[in-house]
Amino acid sequence: MSGETNTSDRIEHIAPREAPGYWDREFAKVPQPLRALLLKAIAWAEGEKDASLAVHGSIVMGGVDKFSDLDLSIASTSASALSAVTDSFGRFVSLQGDVLAHFKADHLRAEHTQIIYLDIDNWVVKFDVTIFAGGSEISLPPEALVIIDKGGVLTQAQRHSRPIPEVSILFEKLCGWLWFTFSRLERGEVFAAARSIDFSREEALLPIILARLGLPQDGHRRLEQRLPKLLLDMLLGTHPESLEPGAIFLALAQLYKVTLLELEQSCVAQRQELHNSMSQMWERICTVRESFKNT
């Protein structure tokens, strides 16, 4: 690679923000060793006759730091070239540093994405790489920046937007999950109960909050910078201080309280019905808990 200017000159795109000037400004913020590795990946794609490459994630969206992932999408020019491109990229990765871990992201239901941890210059870099076959249905994140595009396979790709949650259903799920969590707790399954609170927060409460505030649906990612302190303090109470049953119940009660506050601020059509159901569920939980104490 001869330099950053040559790299930006070769970018092909259609969106205004993907102009070389935008790339230059964002690239200047990328710290080492991410910057060097990204340049090497671009050079690899330029030299691989059947490979196209796009970058996304915090490098494009902003907020990049030394702990950021290197998020790449790679496409072969045809389905027949996929195997060769995949093997070539694997060889490229093995030359960059010691591979500490390499696995498919099937835990994220992203079987085409590989997650790679590399030890480079006394630092660990995490690669998230999705490799597509040309001619297949290719989908890129909305912020993806196309850098190398042979045959237009990435320029023509669809941009998948993050789904907008159906808030009323999330409130119903939270109502049901209150009992689910309580039942695990009463069985003495403290690990399962604590996990259920985490799951409820991640899969329902946080999406409700982020939707109300008009923020991206990025889960717990950098909540400290995105949410008001008062709301952060309330969410902190939904984390059990220990695995003692009493501590878990207090966290569950806080989850219920924060959910009700969010429901009161929501615009869902069935707000009163949801409020009644939620209150009835919590009343039932408290009644059952008290009856168990007395037996």
Secondary structure, DSSP 8 states (H G I E B T S, - for coil): ---HHHHHHT---SSGGGSHHHHHHHHTT--TTHHHHHHHHHHHHHHSTTEEEEEETHHHHS---TT--EEEEEEESSGGGHHHHHHHHHHHHHTTSEEEEEEEEGGGTEEEEEEEEEEETTEEEEEEEEEE-TTS--EE-TT-EEEE-GGGTTTTSEE-------HHHHHHHHHHHHHHHHHHHHTT-HHHHHHHHHHHIIIIIHHHHHHHHT----TTTTHHHHS-HHHHHHHHTTS-SSSSHHHHHHHHHHHHHHHHHHHHH---TTHHHHHHHHHHHHHHHHHHHHHHHT-
